[in-house]
Amino acid sequence: MLLSQYRRPDGRIQVVARDGTEAFEVKTEASLYDLAWDCAKTGTGLRDRIAALGLNGAVDMERLYAEGSLLPPVVHPDPAHLHLTGTGLTHLGSASTRASMHAGAKVEDETDSMKMFRMGVEAGKPANGASGVQPEWFYKGNGLALVAPGGALTSPEFAEDGGEEPEIAGIYIIGPDGAAFRLGFAIANEFSDHVMEKRNYLYLAHSKLRPASVGPEMLVGDLPADIRGVSRVWRGNELMFEKDFLSGEANMSHSIANLEHHHFKYDLFRQPGDVHVHMFGTATLSYADGLVCGDGDMFEIEAEPFGLPLRNRLTVTPPAADMARVRVL
């Protein structure tokens, strides 16, 4: 089942479900957040709740996409209680690329990135399903940084680069007792500043403080072990970049359970009612192939299990007033 939501002309959020080629409105005035919170309180499965509610008429998802009405699969009524985070160095494709750059190096000469890769390969998929080696982890922002499908990914004027990262994201809600519940998985564009990151790896935290987009549709159920998608960059009608990407645990050095464990082991991330969008890493970047993305370029990411592709345009923010200057009260 794929779930999505759009904003009606009156401002109300409408939930949409799809089990095949057609999408239908769910018979509810509740948002997906409201439904998920109620499921977490009652112990009801999200798929079961949708089935109990039933469906209304068919929905033209492409028309809603073109109109700019689609929303991320889940939004929080208070954006400060939605957390955008992610893990890196988790995919075998990335590990192979990095390893080829360090061929012949001794273990003691490895970069921290290579050490992290090796640790993941050796202990990222523990037999007990969790509690393996910690992954690289980063913070991107709160719900204010979550961009709707079709929306603009804004690169600040001080940025050195704005590039796509095609990923899979897990979407979660924290129940009343502090337990984390996974709602599903969706395609994500974990938009980052790769020039800044390359300049010095300790700038990683700065490079990740950018918006991200997720959706349009959320897969409810298990994540396929082998996911094969395509990442594209368009400049007008010209295709500037197109490359396959692989994800799913068959192509990762960490299990999803291990990545989830090392995020939700912190009490801070188990606050009742909070929503988490946690991205699992990538192995494909147009930046790595030499493309410099510019203002107006369109990112397009798709993979068959997740329905409609995720499209976002890059927008560069013009210089603004010096709001970073601290004032004394």
N, C-alpha and C positions, 0 to 999 in steps of 0.2 A: 504494500500500500504506500502511495505517495500522498503527503499532506502539504498543503500550501495555504496561503491566505492573501486576501487583497482588501484594500480600503474602498468601501462603497462611497458614492457621492455624498451621503449624509455623514460621513466620517466613521461609520461603524465598520469594524473588522469582520469579514466573512471568511469562514474556514471552507476549504475546498479539499475533496478527496478524489483520488484516482487509483483504480486497480487495473486499468487497461489503457486503451487509447483515449477514452473520454474522461473528462473531469466533471465532477458534480458538486454543487453546494451541499454542505452538511446542514441538516435541519437544526440549527442552533444560532442564537445571537451571541454566544460566548466566543471569545478569541481562543486561539490555540493555547495561549498561556493560561487562561481561565480553565480550560478543559484539563490541561496537564496538572494544574494545581489541585483540582478536584480529584483527579485520578490518584495523585500522590497521597492525598488525605484518606481516600477510601480503599486504596489498594486495587483499583480497577485498571486493567490494561487499556492503553490508549486506543488500540485497534478495536477492542471490545466496546469501548465507549462510543466510538464513531459508528460502529455497527448498530448499537442500540438507538442512537439518535436518528439514523436513517438519512437519506439523501433527497435533495430537491432536484431542480432542473440542471441541465448541462451548462457548463461554463466554457467560454472561448478564452483559453489561457493566453494564446498569442495576442488576441486583441487587448486583453488587460495588460500584457507586457508592453505592447506598443503605446498604450495610453499612460503608462507609468503608474499603474494602480497596484502592482504586485508589491508585497512586503516580504521581509525575511520570514522564514517559516515560523519563528517565534520571536516576539518582542516583549519586553517587560514594560508595564505601565509607568514605572520609574526607571529611566535608563541607567541611573547610578547603580541599580541592582542587577545589571547584566554585565558579565565579565567576558571579555575577549582575550583569549590566551592561546598558546600553542607550544608545540615541541618541534625541535629540529634535529638533523642528523639521524633520522629514523628510517630512511629508505635505502635499500641496497644499491639502487642506481646511483645515488649521491655518494655512497661509500666507495663504490667502484671508481667513480670519477676522481674523488679526492685521493684514493689510494694510488691511482696511476700517476698522480702528480708527485708522489713521495716514494716511487719505486726504488728499492735498494736502501732506503733509510733505516737506520737502526731504531729499535723501539725507544731508546732513550732520547733520540733526536726527533721523535714525532711531535707534531704540533698538538695543541690541546684539542683541536677539531678531530684530528686523526685518532687521538686517544679515546675521544668520546665515541667515535665510530666503532672502534675495536671493542670497547666495553659493551656497546649495544649488541654487536654481533655475537659476543661471547655470553652475555647474560641478560639480553633484553626480552627473552621469551622464556621465563621460568616455568617449570613444570606445574607449579601450583596456580598458574594463571595470573599472578600478581607478585609484587615484592621482589622483582628483579632489579637490575641496575637502574639508577635514575637517568632519565634522558636530559638533554638540554631543554630548558624551559624559558619561555618569554611571555611578557605581558604586552598587549596591544592597546587596551583601553576599555572603556565601558560602553554602554549601549549607544552613546552619542557617536561612537566611531563605527557602528554597524550600519552599512549602506545597503539599501534595498537593491534587488536585482534590477538592472537598467539604470540605476543611479550612478552618480559621478564619484569616482575615487579621486579625492583631492590631494594633491601633493603640495605641501607648504612651500612658500617662496624660498626658504632657506635650505630645502632639500637638495641633494646632489643627484638624485635619481628617483624614479618612480616606476617600479616594475612589478609584474604579476608573479604570483606563486600559486599554481593550481594544486589544491589540496582537498582532502576529505575532512570535514569537521563533525565532531560529535556534539549533540545539543542536549542539554541536561537541565533539570529543575531539582532544587533541594526541597525535600519534603518537610513536614512539620517537625519531625524528630531529628532532622539534620542528615538524613540519608539522601544520597544522590541517586536520581532516577534518570536513565537515558531515554529520551524521547525518540531519537533516531539519528540519522546521518544525512549530511547534505554536501554538495559541492561548495567549495569556498575559494575565494581569491584572497590570499594572505599577502596583500599589497605591501611592499617594503622598499627601503632605500638601500640598494645593493652596493652602490659606490661608497656610501658611508661605512657600511659593514666591512667592505674590502679594505678600506683605508686602515682600519685597526679593529680587530675582532672585539675589543672592549667597547666599541661603539655599537655593538649588536642591539643593546637595549634602546638606544636612540633610533636606530634604523627601523625598529619594529613599531614605534609609536606613530602609526599611520592607520587610516581607516581600512576596513576589510568588508567584503561582501559575501553573503551566504545565500544559497537557494538556487532557483526559486522554490524547488520542491524538496521535501524531507522524506527520506526513506525510513519507514517504520519497520523494524525487524532487524535481522542479523545483517552485518556488513559482509558482502561477498569477499572471499579470500583473495581473489584475483580481479582487480579493477583495471580496465584499460580505457583511458580517456584521451582527449585531444585538447591541446592548448593552442590558441591562435591570437595573433595581434593583427588588427586591421588598421590601415591608414587610409581613410576614405574607402574607396573600393579596392584598394591594393592590399593583398595578403602579404604582410611583412614577415610573418613567422608562423609556422605550423609544425608542431611536434607532438608525438604521442607521449603520454605519461602513464606510469604504472603506480598503483597503490593497492591497498588491501594487505593483509598480513603475509600473504605469499611473497610479497615484494618488499617487506619491511624487516628491519632488524629488531624491532620491538613488537610485542603483542599489544593490541588495543587495551586489554585489561591492565597491562603493566603501565601504560601511559596514563590511563584513568587513575590507577592507584596512586601514582606519584603526584597527581594534581589534587585529588580529593583527600589525601592524607592530612592536609592542612585544615585545621578548624575554621580558618578564615574563609575557606571555599565551601563550607557546609552550613551556610546561614539560611534558615528556612525561607522559602519563597524566591531565593535568588535563581537567576538563569545563567548558565555557562555555555559559551560557544568555544569549544576547544579544538584547535586545528592540529592535525597529526603529521605535518611535514610534507615535503615534496622532493622530487629528484629532477625536475624539468624547469628551466628558466630561460626566457629569451635573452636575458642579460648575459648568461653564460655562453650564449652563441653569438655574442657581439652586438645585439640590437640595443640601440638607445631609444627608449620610448619617449614620445613627446606629447605635448598638449593636444588633445583631441583624438588620440589613438584609442581604438576600441579593443578591449580584452574579451575573449570568448573562451569559455571553458566548458567542456561537456564530457559526460561519461554515461553510458546507456542506463545503468541502474537508477539514475537520479533524475530522469525526466528531461525537462527543458534545460537548455544550456544557460550558464550564468554569463551575462553580458554587462560590462561596465566600461564607461568612457573615462579616460584619464583627463583630469583638469588640473592645471597648475595655477595656484593661488597667486595673484599679483601682490607685490609688496604692500604692506598695510602699516597702520600706525604702530608705534612701538608699545604694544600691549604687554610685552614681556618685562618691561621695566617696572620694578617694584616701587610702589609709592608708600610713604609713611603717613599713617593716620595720627 
